[in-house]
Amino acid sequence: MSTSAFAAPDRPLNAAQPESGQECIVHASESDPYLTDSACSWHQVVKNDQNGNLVSFRYQDNGHLQDGQVAPQSAVQIPLIGFSVEGIPCTGKETITPSGVYKSNLLCK
């Protein structure tokens, strides 16, 4: 008599999938070009339905302005308008501080 054992998946196929890494783009103001910050950390969470269609997407990063980018004299928040991911509308903002800290977040659902 032979028996087979099957392991259940760690999580359902439609579970939220987190991912993190380093390297993002930063800028000092709406009119300044983006530069790459290789030490910037980012995190995203992607959630699909059971058919593999995107349900929600969340992104956040934390970095610093790069050489040549001038930090604002007071904190600036830039709304992220008109973005979409796979047709899902997104809202978010970029924040730049006088110390040169750059953060952004995006939520699509």
N, CA, C and O atoms as a Tinker XYZ file with bonds, in Angstrom:
   436  protein
     1  N      0.835000   -1.152000    0.000000    73     2
     2  CA     0.000000    0.000000    0.000000    64     1     3
     3  C      0.898000    1.240000    0.000000    63     2     4     5
     4  O      1.796000    1.354000    0.835000    81     3
     5  N      0.664000    2.154000   -0.919000    73     3     6
     6  CA     1.457000    3.379000   -0.947000    64     5     7
     7  C      0.569000    4.549000   -0.543000    63     6     8     9
     8  O     -0.627000    4.578000   -0.835000    81     7
     9  N      1.167000    5.483000    0.117000    73     7    10
    10  CA     0.437000    6.683000    0.516000    64     9    11
    11  C      1.213000    7.893000    0.018000    63    10    12    13
    12  O      2.436000    7.859000   -0.117000    81    11
    13  N      0.487000    8.941000   -0.244000    73    11    14
    14  CA     1.107000   10.188000   -0.687000    64    13    15
    15  C      0.712000   11.291000    0.271000    63    14    16    17
    16  O     -0.420000   11.337000    0.752000    81    15
    17  N      1.631000   12.159000    0.537000    73    15    18
    18  CA     1.345000   13.315000    1.387000    64    17    19
    19  C      1.497000   14.561000    0.532000    63    18    20    21
    20  O      2.442000   14.681000   -0.247000    81    19
    21  N      0.573000   15.475000    0.682000    73    19    22
    22  CA     0.622000   16.738000   -0.044000    64    21    23
    23  C      0.645000   17.871000    0.962000    63    22    24    25
    24  O     -0.152000   17.898000    1.900000    81    23
    25  N      1.537000   18.781000    0.769000    73    23    26
    26  CA     1.621000   19.934000    1.661000    64    25    27
    27  C      0.683000   21.024000    1.158000    63    26    28    29
    28  O      0.593000   21.276000   -0.044000    81    27
    29  N      0.008000   21.647000    2.064000    73    27    30
    30  CA    -0.847000   22.781000    1.719000    64    29    31
    31  C      0.047000   23.967000    1.387000    63    30    32    33
    32  O      1.134000   24.098000    1.950000    81    31
    33  N     -0.392000   24.826000    0.488000    73    31    34
    34  CA     0.417000   26.014000    0.199000    64    33    35
    35  C      0.552000   26.873000    1.454000    63    34    36    37
    36  O     -0.307000   26.841000    2.335000    81    35
    37  N      1.642000   27.641000    1.524000    73    35    38
    38  CA     1.873000   28.504000    2.682000    64    37    39
    39  C      0.724000   29.480000    2.887000    63    38    40    41
    40  O      0.367000   29.797000    4.021000    81    39
    41  N      0.153000   29.950000    1.802000    73    39    42
    42  CA    -0.964000   30.891000    1.862000    64    41    43
    43  C     -1.796000   30.727000    0.604000    63    42    44    45
    44  O     -1.306000   30.208000   -0.399000    81    43
    45  N     -3.040000   31.160000    0.642000    73    43    46
    46  CA    -3.875000   31.033000   -0.553000    64    45    47
    47  C     -3.269000   31.776000   -1.742000    63    46    48    49
    48  O     -2.520000   32.738000   -1.568000    81    47
    49  N     -3.598000   31.325000   -2.937000    73    47    50
    50  CA    -3.071000   31.959000   -4.148000    64    49    51
    51  C     -3.429000   33.434000   -4.222000    63    50    52    53
    52  O     -2.694000   34.218000   -4.823000    81    51
    53  N     -4.544000   33.824000   -3.621000    73    51    54
    54  CA    -4.958000   35.222000   -3.694000    64    53    55
    55  C     -4.577000   36.009000   -2.438000    63    54    56    57
    56  O     -5.118000   37.090000   -2.207000    81    55
    57  N     -3.667000   35.493000   -1.635000    73    55    58
    58  CA    -3.204000   36.213000   -0.447000    64    57    59
    59  C     -2.338000   37.399000   -0.873000    63    58    60    61
    60  O     -1.736000   37.387000   -1.947000    81    59
    61  N     -2.283000   38.402000   -0.036000    73    59    62
    62  CA    -1.434000   39.554000   -0.303000    64    61    63
    63  C      0.020000   39.101000   -0.371000    63    62    64    65
    64  O      0.466000   38.299000    0.449000    81    63
    65  N      0.750000   39.614000   -1.345000    73    63    66
    66  CA     2.143000   39.233000   -1.560000    64    65    67
    67  C      3.053000   40.426000   -1.264000    63    66    68    69
    68  O      3.138000   41.346000   -2.078000    81    67
    69  N      3.739000   40.428000   -0.110000    73    67    70
    70  CA     4.646000   41.525000    0.204000    64    69    71
    71  C      6.015000   41.319000   -0.459000    63    70    72    73
    72  O      6.455000   40.195000   -0.697000    81    71
    73  N      6.651000   42.427000   -0.739000    73    71    74
    74  CA     7.999000   42.389000   -1.301000    64    73    75
    75  C      8.715000   43.662000   -0.863000    63    74    76    77
    76  O      8.100000   44.725000   -0.778000    81    75
    77  N      9.991000   43.559000   -0.591000    73    75    78
    78  CA    10.786000   44.709000   -0.159000    64    77    79
    79  C     12.107000   44.712000   -0.900000    63    78    80    81
    80  O     12.546000   43.691000   -1.430000    81    79
    81  N     12.731000   45.877000   -0.929000    73    79    82
    82  CA    14.027000   45.974000   -1.569000    64    81    83
    83  C     14.659000   47.326000   -1.330000    63    82    84    85
    84  O     14.198000   48.118000   -0.510000    81    83
    85  N     15.717000   47.566000   -2.061000    73    83    86
    86  CA    16.426000   48.841000   -1.988000    64    85    87
    87  C     16.582000   49.402000   -3.381000    63    86    88    89
    88  O     16.606000   48.663000   -4.366000    81    87
    89  N     16.688000   50.698000   -3.453000    73    87    90
    90  CA    16.889000   51.519000   -4.635000    64    89    91
    91  C     15.556000   52.059000   -5.132000    63    90    92    93
    92  O     14.670000   51.307000   -5.538000    81    91
    93  N     15.439000   53.364000   -5.089000    73    91    94
    94  CA    14.260000   54.050000   -5.610000    64    93    95
    95  C     14.696000   55.398000   -6.175000    63    94    96    97
    96  O     15.868000   55.771000   -6.128000    81    95
    97  N     13.732000   56.097000   -6.699000    73    95    98
    98  CA    14.018000   57.416000   -7.246000    64    97    99
    99  C     13.460000   58.472000   -6.298000    63    98   100   101
   100  O     12.395000   58.293000   -5.707000    81    99
   101  N     14.193000   59.571000   -6.163000    73    99   102
   102  CA    13.824000   60.666000   -5.262000    64   101   103
   103  C     13.969000   61.986000   -6.003000    63   102   104   105
   104  O     14.752000   62.100000   -6.945000    81   103
   105  N     13.207000   62.978000   -5.569000    73   103   106
   106  CA    13.413000   64.319000   -6.106000    64   105   107
   107  C     13.090000   65.357000   -5.042000    63   106   108   109
   108  O     12.393000   65.070000   -4.069000    81   107
   109  N     13.611000   66.580000   -5.242000    73   107   110
   110  CA    13.506000   67.632000   -4.237000    64   109   111
   111  C     12.253000   68.482000   -4.397000    63   110   112   113
   112  O     11.831000   69.136000   -3.443000    81   111
   113  N     11.647000   68.485000   -5.585000    73   111   114
   114  CA    10.433000   69.262000   -5.826000    64   113   115
   115  C      9.779000   68.760000   -7.104000    63   114   116   117
   116  O     10.357000   67.956000   -7.837000    81   115
   117  N      8.576000   69.238000   -7.363000    73   115   118
   118  CA     7.856000   68.815000   -8.567000    64   117   119
   119  C      8.610000   69.155000   -9.853000    63   118   120   121
   120  O      8.484000   68.450000  -10.855000    81   119
   121  N      9.386000   70.228000   -9.825000    73   119   122
   122  CA    10.076000   70.655000  -11.045000    64   121   123
   123  C     11.481000   70.068000  -11.192000    63   122   124   125
   124  O     12.114000   70.251000  -12.231000    81   123
   125  N     11.971000   69.374000  -10.181000    73   123   126
   126  CA    13.305000   68.785000  -10.235000    64   125   127
   127  C     13.254000   67.370000  -10.795000    63   126   128   129
   128  O     12.264000   66.662000  -10.611000    81   127
   129  N     14.321000   66.956000  -11.480000    73   127   130
   130  CA    14.356000   65.586000  -11.996000    64   129   131
   131  C     14.547000   64.582000  -10.855000    63   130   132   133
   132  O     15.080000   64.914000   -9.796000    81   131
   133  N     14.107000   63.367000  -11.096000    73   131   134
   134  CA    14.333000   62.279000  -10.147000    64   133   135
   135  C     15.764000   61.776000  -10.300000    63   134   136   137
   136  O     16.303000   61.728000  -11.406000    81   135
   137  N     16.370000   61.404000   -9.181000    73   135   138
   138  CA    17.671000   60.752000   -9.157000    64   137   139
   139  C     17.538000   59.446000   -8.382000    63   138   140   141
   140  O     16.639000   59.298000   -7.555000    81   139
   141  N     18.420000   58.519000   -8.647000    73   139   142
   142  CA    18.383000   57.216000   -7.991000    64   141   143
   143  C     19.074000   57.274000   -6.636000    63   142   144   145
   144  O     20.200000   57.758000   -6.519000    81   143
   145  N     18.387000   56.777000   -5.616000    73   143   146
   146  CA    18.955000   56.613000   -4.282000    64   145   147
   147  C     19.119000   55.115000   -4.055000    63   146   148   149
   148  O     18.141000   54.416000   -3.790000    81   147
   149  N     20.345000   54.620000   -4.157000    73   147   150
   150  CA    20.574000   53.174000   -4.042000    64   149   151
   151  C     20.382000   52.664000   -2.611000    63   150   152   153
   152  O     20.221000   51.461000   -2.410000    81   151
   153  N     20.397000   53.555000   -1.613000    73   151   154
   154  CA    20.204000   53.140000   -0.224000    64   153   155
   155  C     18.743000   53.259000    0.217000    63   154   156   157
   156  O     18.403000   52.888000    1.341000    81   155
   157  N     17.902000   53.760000   -0.636000    73   155   158
   158  CA    16.475000   53.912000   -0.323000    64   157   159
   159  C     15.834000   52.538000   -0.143000    63   158   160   161
   160  O     16.097000   51.617000   -0.917000    81   159
   161  N     14.992000   52.407000    0.881000    73   159   162
   162  CA    14.288000   51.137000    1.089000    64   161   163
   163  C     12.835000   51.288000    0.647000    63   162   164   165
   164  O     12.212000   52.327000    0.865000    81   163
   165  N     12.308000   50.242000    0.027000    73   163   166
   166  CA    10.919000   50.262000   -0.425000    64   165   167
   167  C     10.222000   48.974000   -0.005000    63   166   168   169
   168  O     10.851000   47.946000    0.245000    81   167
   169  N      8.900000   49.074000    0.061000    73   167   170
   170  CA     8.063000   47.926000    0.417000    64   169   171
   171  C      6.773000   48.039000   -0.387000    63   170   172   173
   172  O      6.191000   49.118000   -0.496000    81   171
   173  N      6.337000   46.930000   -0.941000    73   171   174
   174  CA     5.063000   46.917000   -1.658000    64   173   175
   175  C      4.282000   45.665000   -1.299000    63   174   176   177
   176  O      4.849000   44.634000   -0.938000    81   175
   177  N      2.966000   45.784000   -1.410000    73   175   178
   178  CA     2.078000   44.649000   -1.164000    64   177   179
   179  C      1.104000   44.590000   -2.341000    63   178   180   181
   180  O      0.401000   45.559000   -2.629000    81   179
   181  N      1.073000   43.446000   -3.012000    73   179   182
   182  CA     0.192000   43.225000   -4.160000    64   181   183
   183  C     -0.852000   42.192000   -3.747000    63   182   184   185
   184  O     -0.518000   41.150000   -3.182000    81   183
   185  N     -2.106000   42.488000   -4.031000    73   183   186
   186  CA    -3.190000   41.547000   -3.723000    64   185   187
   187  C     -3.978000   41.296000   -4.987000    63   186   188   189
   188  O     -4.459000   42.234000   -5.624000    81   187
   189  N     -4.114000   40.028000   -5.354000    73   187   190
   190  CA    -4.887000   39.612000   -6.524000    64   189   191
   191  C     -6.114000   38.830000   -6.065000    63   190   192   193
   192  O     -6.149000   38.304000   -4.953000    81   191
   193  N     -7.121000   38.762000   -6.941000    73   191   194
   194  CA    -8.268000   37.913000   -6.644000    64   193   195
   195  C     -7.938000   36.474000   -7.056000    63   194   196   197
   196  O     -6.829000   36.197000   -7.510000    81   195
   197  N     -8.891000   35.571000   -6.898000    73   195   198
   198  CA    -8.641000   34.156000   -7.192000    64   197   199
   199  C     -8.370000   33.898000   -8.669000    63   198   200   201
   200  O     -7.839000   32.846000   -9.025000    81   199
   201  N     -8.734000   34.854000   -9.541000    73   199   202
   202  CA    -8.470000   34.710000  -10.973000    64   201   203
   203  C     -7.165000   35.373000  -11.390000    63   202   204   205
   204  O     -6.828000   35.389000  -12.574000    81   203
   205  N     -6.426000   35.921000  -10.425000    73   203   206
   206  CA    -5.150000   36.558000  -10.738000    64   205   207
   207  C     -5.253000   38.021000  -11.112000    63   206   208   209
   208  O     -4.253000   38.626000  -11.499000    81   207
   209  N     -6.455000   38.616000  -11.004000    73   207   210
   210  CA    -6.640000   40.038000  -11.316000    64   209   211
   211  C     -6.243000   40.887000  -10.115000    63   210   212   213
   212  O     -6.547000   40.540000   -8.973000    81   211
   213  N     -5.575000   41.982000  -10.373000    73   211   214
   214  CA    -5.133000   42.865000   -9.307000    64   213   215
   215  C     -6.333000   43.449000   -8.561000    63   214   216   217
   216  O     -7.267000   43.961000   -9.177000    81   215
   217  N     -6.298000   43.367000   -7.244000    73   215   218
   218  CA    -7.331000   43.935000   -6.384000    64   217   219
   219  C     -6.816000   45.202000   -5.711000    63   218   220   221
   220  O     -7.524000   46.206000   -5.631000    81   219
   221  N     -5.571000   45.145000   -5.227000    73   219   222
   222  CA    -4.985000   46.327000   -4.600000    64   221   223
   223  C     -3.463000   46.266000   -4.704000    63   222   224   225
   224  O     -2.856000   45.203000   -4.843000    81   223
   225  N     -2.883000   47.455000   -4.631000    73   223   226
   226  CA    -1.432000   47.607000   -4.696000    64   225   227
   227  C     -1.058000   48.727000   -3.737000    63   226   228   229
   228  O     -1.632000   49.814000   -3.795000    81   227
   229  N     -0.098000   48.465000   -2.854000    73   227   230
   230  CA     0.376000   49.487000   -1.909000    64   229   231
   231  C      1.894000   49.554000   -2.024000    63   230   232   233
   232  O      2.572000   48.527000   -2.044000    81   231
   233  N      2.423000   50.781000   -2.100000    73   231   234
   234  CA     3.867000   50.991000   -2.221000    64   233   235
   235  C      4.286000   52.089000   -1.256000    63   234   236   237
   236  O      3.584000   53.088000   -1.106000    81   235
   237  N      5.432000   51.907000   -0.600000    73   235   238
   238  CA     6.012000   52.925000    0.267000    64   237   239
   239  C      7.525000   52.882000    0.104000    63   238   240   241
   240  O      8.110000   51.813000   -0.072000    81   239
   241  N      8.155000   54.058000    0.164000    73   239   242
   242  CA     9.616000   54.077000    0.184000    64   241   243
   243  C     10.114000   55.152000    1.136000    63   242   244   245
   244  O      9.386000   56.077000    1.495000    81   243
   245  N     11.374000   55.010000    1.534000    73   243   246
   246  CA    12.039000   55.946000    2.435000    64   245   247
   247  C     13.462000   56.120000    1.961000    63   246   248   249
   248  O     14.249000   55.173000    1.964000    81   247
   249  N     13.792000   57.341000    1.550000    73   247   250
   250  CA    15.129000   57.595000    1.042000    64   249   251
   251  C     15.634000   58.964000    1.435000    63   250   252   253
   252  O     15.100000   59.610000    2.337000    81   251
   253  N     16.671000   59.394000    0.745000    73   251   254
   254  CA    17.279000   60.702000    0.997000    64   253   255
   255  C     17.609000   61.365000   -0.334000    63   254   256   257
   256  O     17.917000   60.696000   -1.321000    81   255
   257  N     17.540000   62.681000   -0.340000    73   255   258
   258  CA    17.944000   63.422000   -1.523000    64   257   259
   259  C     19.415000   63.125000   -1.815000    63   258   260   261
   260  O     20.193000   62.814000   -0.913000    81   259
   261  N     19.770000   63.226000   -3.073000    73   259   262
   262  CA    21.118000   62.904000   -3.524000    64   261   263
   263  C     21.928000   64.169000   -3.748000    63   262   264   265
   264  O     21.380000   65.271000   -3.758000    81   263
   265  N     23.247000   64.006000   -3.929000    73   263   266
   266  CA    24.125000   65.143000   -4.187000    64   265   267
   267  C     23.561000   65.970000   -5.332000    63   266   268   269
   268  O     23.186000   65.430000   -6.373000    81   267
   269  N     23.503000   67.275000   -5.134000    73   267   270
   270  CA    22.980000   68.176000   -6.159000    64   269   271
   271  C     21.503000   68.488000   -5.993000    63   270   272   273
   272  O     21.017000   69.460000   -6.571000    81   271
   273  N     20.785000   67.698000   -5.229000    73   271   274
   274  CA    19.377000   67.985000   -4.960000    64   273   275
   275  C     19.305000   68.867000   -3.705000    63   274   276   277
   276  O     19.918000   68.560000   -2.683000    81   275
   277  N     18.552000   69.955000   -3.801000    73   275   278
   278  CA    18.467000   70.919000   -2.704000    64   277   279
   279  C     17.184000   70.682000   -1.921000    63   278   280   281
   280  O     16.087000   70.724000   -2.477000    81   279
   281  N     17.334000   70.432000   -0.624000    73   279   282
   282  CA    16.176000   70.198000    0.243000    64   281   283
   283  C     15.381000   71.491000    0.413000    63   282   284   285
   284  O     15.957000   72.579000    0.415000    81   283
   285  N     14.066000   71.376000    0.553000    73   283   286
   286  CA    13.246000   72.570000    0.765000    64   285   287
   287  C     13.498000   73.165000    2.158000    63   286   288   289
   288  O     14.019000   72.487000    3.044000    81   287
   289  N     13.126000   74.429000    2.341000    73   287   290
   290  CA    13.317000   75.071000    3.644000    64   289   291
   291  C     12.273000   74.619000    4.660000    63   290   292   293
   292  O     12.504000   74.696000    5.867000    81   291
   293  N     11.139000   74.153000    4.179000    73   291   294
   294  CA    10.127000   73.553000    5.054000    64   293   295
   295  C      9.590000   72.311000    4.347000    63   294   296   297
   296  O      9.717000   72.174000    3.130000    81   295
   297  N      8.994000   71.418000    5.114000    73   295   298
   298  CA     8.510000   70.156000    4.540000    64   297   299
   299  C      7.523000   70.424000    3.407000    63   298   300   301
   300  O      6.695000   71.333000    3.474000    81   299
   301  N      7.639000   69.605000    2.369000    73   299   302
   302  CA     6.780000   69.720000    1.188000    64   301   303
   303  C      6.079000   68.388000    0.986000    63   302   304   305
   304  O      6.698000   67.328000    1.081000    81   303
   305  N      4.774000   68.450000    0.704000    73   303   306
   306  CA     4.029000   67.251000    0.328000    64   305   307
   307  C      3.490000   67.459000   -1.080000    63   306   308   309
   308  O      2.844000   68.465000   -1.373000    81   307
   309  N      3.767000   66.490000   -1.941000    73   307   310
   310  CA     3.330000   66.543000   -3.332000    64   309   311
   311  C      2.312000   65.426000   -3.536000    63   310   312   313
   312  O      2.662000   64.250000   -3.437000    81   311
   313  N      1.052000   65.778000   -3.820000    73   311   314
   314  CA     0.066000   64.723000   -4.053000    64   313   315
   315  C      0.355000   63.979000   -5.351000    63   314   316   317
   316  O      0.735000   64.587000   -6.352000    81   315
   317  N      0.178000   62.685000   -5.330000    73   315   318
   318  CA     0.332000   61.863000   -6.534000    64   317   319
   319  C     -1.065000   61.686000   -7.127000    63   318   320   321
   320  O     -1.902000   60.967000   -6.582000    81   319
   321  N     -1.290000   62.345000   -8.232000    73   319   322
   322  CA    -2.615000   62.378000   -8.852000    64   321   323
   323  C     -2.523000   61.794000  -10.251000    63   322   324   325
   324  O     -1.545000   62.010000  -10.966000    81   323
   325  N     -3.555000   61.052000  -10.633000    73   323   326
   326  CA    -3.628000   60.541000  -11.994000    64   325   327
   327  C     -2.863000   59.259000  -12.230000    63   326   328   329
   328  O     -2.690000   58.849000  -13.377000    81   327
   329  N     -2.405000   58.628000  -11.188000    73   327   330
   330  CA    -1.701000   57.363000  -11.327000    64   329   331
   331  C     -2.688000   56.210000  -11.306000    63   330   332   333
   332  O     -3.726000   56.279000  -10.648000    81   331
   333  N     -2.357000   55.151000  -12.030000    73   331   334
   334  CA    -3.126000   53.909000  -11.945000    64   333   335
   335  C     -2.165000   52.749000  -12.159000    63   334   336   337
   336  O     -1.125000   52.888000  -12.803000    81   335
   337  N     -2.538000   51.603000  -11.605000    73   335   338
   338  CA    -1.775000   50.376000  -11.781000    64   337   339
   339  C     -2.751000   49.341000  -12.302000    63   338   340   341
   340  O     -3.727000   49.003000  -11.630000    81   339
   341  N     -2.489000   48.835000  -13.500000    73   339   342
   342  CA    -3.365000   47.864000  -14.155000    64   341   343
   343  C     -4.816000   48.339000  -14.154000    63   342   344   345
   344  O     -5.740000   47.554000  -13.943000    81   343
   345  N     -5.000000   49.641000  -14.394000    73   343   346
   346  CA    -6.339000   50.206000  -14.493000    64   345   347
   347  C     -6.994000   50.551000  -13.174000    63   346   348   349
   348  O     -8.113000   51.063000  -13.165000    81   347
   349  N     -6.332000   50.285000  -12.060000    73   347   350
   350  CA    -6.886000   50.604000  -10.744000    64   349   351
   351  C     -6.371000   51.978000  -10.325000    63   350   352   353
   352  O     -5.159000   52.194000  -10.299000    81   351
   353  N     -7.271000   52.917000   -9.994000    73   351   354
   354  CA    -6.833000   54.264000   -9.610000    64   353   355
   355  C     -6.069000   54.268000   -8.300000    63   354   356   357
   356  O     -6.333000   53.470000   -7.400000    81   355
   357  N     -5.113000   55.189000   -8.215000    73   355   358
   358  CA    -4.236000   55.266000   -7.054000    64   357   359
   359  C     -4.257000   56.670000   -6.450000    63   358   360   361
   360  O     -4.513000   57.656000   -7.141000    81   359
   361  N     -3.984000   56.737000   -5.159000    73   359   362
   362  CA    -3.764000   58.003000   -4.472000    64   361   363
   363  C     -2.483000   57.858000   -3.666000    63   362   364   365
   364  O     -2.092000   56.755000   -3.285000    81   363
   365  N     -1.846000   58.975000   -3.418000    73   363   366
   366  CA    -0.627000   58.923000   -2.625000    64   365   367
   367  C      0.011000   60.281000   -2.538000    63   366   368   369
   368  O     -0.559000   61.285000   -2.964000    81   367
   369  N      1.205000   60.301000   -1.981000    73   367   370
   370  CA     1.944000   61.560000   -1.861000    64   369   371
   371  C      3.427000   61.292000   -1.710000    63   370   372   373
   372  O      3.852000   60.211000   -1.303000    81   371
   373  N      4.192000   62.302000   -2.047000    73   371   374
   374  CA     5.621000   62.341000   -1.788000    64   373   375
   375  C      5.836000   63.391000   -0.706000    63   374   376   377
   376  O      5.178000   64.432000   -0.713000    81   375
   377  N      6.748000   63.130000    0.219000    73   375   378
   378  CA     7.082000   64.095000    1.261000    64   377   379
   379  C      8.584000   64.307000    1.239000    63   378   380   381
   380  O      9.357000   63.349000    1.252000    81   379
   381  N      8.995000   65.582000    1.207000    73   379   382
   382  CA    10.408000   65.940000    1.228000    64   381   383
   383  C     10.612000   66.880000    2.410000    63   382   384   385
   384  O      9.871000   67.851000    2.561000    81   383
   385  N     11.603000   66.605000    3.246000    73   383   386
   386  CA    11.830000   67.411000    4.444000    64   385   387
   387  C     13.101000   68.246000    4.313000    63   386   388   389
   388  O     13.948000   67.956000    3.467000    81   387
   389  N     13.240000   69.283000    5.146000    73   387   390
   390  CA    14.452000   70.101000    5.115000    64   389   391
   391  C     15.735000   69.318000    5.389000    63   390   392   393
   392  O     16.815000   69.736000    4.973000    81   391
   393  N     15.625000   68.199000    6.076000    73   391   394
   394  CA    16.817000   67.380000    6.345000    64   393   395
   395  C     17.202000   66.505000    5.154000    63   394   396   397
   396  O     18.220000   65.814000    5.193000    81   395
   397  N     16.381000   66.535000    4.082000    73   395   398
   398  CA    16.676000   65.739000    2.897000    64   397   399
   399  C     16.023000   64.376000    2.884000    63   398   400   401
   400  O     16.265000   63.587000    1.971000    81   399
   401  N     15.199000   64.080000    3.879000    73   399   402
   402  CA    14.480000   62.804000    3.889000    64   401   403
   403  C     13.374000   62.858000    2.836000    63   402   404   405
   404  O     12.637000   63.839000    2.737000    81   403
   405  N     13.277000   61.800000    2.067000    73   403   406
   406  CA    12.257000   61.666000    1.018000    64   405   407
   407  C     11.432000   60.417000    1.316000    63   406   408   409
   408  O     11.987000   59.351000    1.581000    81   407
   409  N     10.114000   60.551000    1.272000    73   407   410
   410  CA     9.214000   59.407000    1.456000    64   409   411
   411  C      8.112000   59.505000    0.420000    63   410   412   413
   412  O      7.681000   60.596000    0.047000    81   411
   413  N      7.667000   58.358000   -0.034000    73   411   414
   414  CA     6.491000   58.357000   -0.898000    64   413   415
   415  C      5.627000   57.164000   -0.542000    63   414   416   417
   416  O      6.103000   56.166000    0.000000    81   415
   417  N      4.346000   57.289000   -0.860000    73   415   418
   418  CA     3.429000   56.177000   -0.680000    64   417   419
   419  C      2.366000   56.238000   -1.763000    63   418   420   421
   420  O      2.009000   57.317000   -2.237000    81   419
   421  N      1.873000   55.096000   -2.143000    73   419   422
   422  CA     0.868000   54.966000   -3.196000    64   421   423
   423  C     -0.059000   53.834000   -2.820000    63   422   424   425
   424  O      0.399000   52.745000   -2.475000    81   423
   425  N     -1.361000   54.075000   -2.882000    73   423   426
   426  CA    -2.363000   53.049000   -2.605000    64   425   427
   427  C     -3.315000   52.995000   -3.783000    63   426   428   429
   428  O     -3.918000   53.999000   -4.163000    81   427
   429  N     -3.439000   51.812000   -4.352000    73   427   430
   430  CA    -4.328000   51.600000   -5.501000    64   429   431
   431  C     -5.341000   50.539000   -5.106000    63   430   432   433
   432  O     -4.974000   49.439000   -4.692000    81   431
   433  N     -6.624000   50.877000   -5.238000    73   431   434
   434  CA    -7.665000   49.887000   -4.951000    64   433   435
   435  C     -8.978000   50.315000   -5.558000    63   434   436
   436  O     -9.979000   49.611000   -5.425000    81   435
